[in-house]
Amino acid sequence: MASPSADDEYLTTDEVAARLRVHPTTILRRLGAMDDPDPTRIPAVRVGRVWRIPRREFEEWLARSSQAARQLGRQRRLF
């Protein structure tokens, strides 16, 4: 069986929370569907009763959020 590529890798809410150094509940409040037009929402998919965040989508969201904050001339604040 082949190992999953970065495009296929999904993160848990705990992994994203650890990366951003926030509580997992904060992440749960910020999640949104993959097709959610709100740019402040972290793109995610629901699998049963849990959420999974595609790594590639999360990295892109993080880059967009950082870039938007820089353009506004403010310190980066995601939450």
C-alpha positions as CSV (number, residue, x, y, z in Angstrom):
1,M,0.0,0.0,0.0
2,A,1.4,3.4,-1.0
3,S,1.9,6.1,1.7
4,P,-0.4,9.1,1.4
5,S,0.9,12.1,-0.4
6,A,0.7,15.6,1.1
7,D,-2.4,16.2,-0.9
8,D,-4.1,13.3,0.7
9,E,-3.0,14.0,4.3
10,Y,-5.5,15.2,6.8
11,L,-4.9,16.9,10.2
12,T,-6.9,16.5,13.3
13,T,-8.2,19.5,15.2
14,D,-5.7,18.7,18.0
15,E,-2.8,18.8,15.5
16,V,-3.9,22.2,14.1
17,A,-4.4,23.6,17.6
18,A,-0.9,22.5,18.6
19,R,0.5,24.1,15.5
20,L,-1.2,27.4,16.1
21,R,-0.7,27.1,19.9
22,V,-4.4,27.5,20.7
23,H,-7.0,25.3,22.4
24,P,-8.7,22.7,20.2
25,T,-12.1,24.3,21.0
26,T,-10.9,27.5,19.3
27,I,-10.1,25.5,16.2
28,L,-13.6,23.8,16.3
29,R,-15.2,27.3,16.4
30,R,-13.2,28.4,13.3
31,L,-13.9,25.5,11.1
32,G,-15.9,25.8,7.9
33,A,-17.0,23.6,5.0
34,M,-14.5,23.4,2.1
35,D,-16.8,25.5,0.0
36,D,-17.5,28.2,2.7
37,P,-16.9,31.6,1.2
38,D,-15.8,33.1,4.5
39,P,-12.0,33.5,4.3
40,T,-11.6,33.5,8.1
41,R,-12.9,29.9,8.3
42,I,-10.4,27.0,8.3
43,P,-11.4,24.7,5.5
44,A,-12.4,21.2,6.8
45,V,-14.4,18.1,6.1
46,R,-16.6,16.3,8.6
47,V,-16.0,12.5,8.8
48,G,-18.7,11.1,11.0
49,R,-18.6,13.0,14.2
50,V,-15.1,14.4,13.8
51,W,-13.5,17.1,11.7
52,R,-10.5,16.6,9.5
53,I,-8.5,19.5,8.0
54,P,-6.7,18.8,4.6
55,R,-3.1,19.7,5.2
56,R,-2.7,21.5,1.8
57,E,-5.9,23.5,2.3
58,F,-4.8,24.5,5.9
59,E,-1.3,25.6,4.6
60,E,-3.0,27.7,1.9
61,W,-5.4,29.2,4.5
62,L,-2.6,30.0,6.8
63,A,-0.6,31.7,4.0
64,R,-3.7,33.8,2.9
65,S,-4.4,34.8,6.5
66,S,-0.8,35.9,7.1
67,Q,-0.7,37.8,3.8
68,A,-3.9,39.6,4.4
69,A,-2.7,40.8,7.9
70,R,0.6,42.1,6.3
71,Q,-1.3,44.0,3.7
72,L,-3.4,45.7,6.3
73,G,-0.2,46.7,8.1
74,R,-1.1,44.9,11.3
75,Q,0.5,42.2,13.3
76,R,-0.6,38.8,12.3
77,R,-3.7,37.8,14.3
78,L,-5.7,34.8,13.2
79,F,-8.1,34.6,16.1
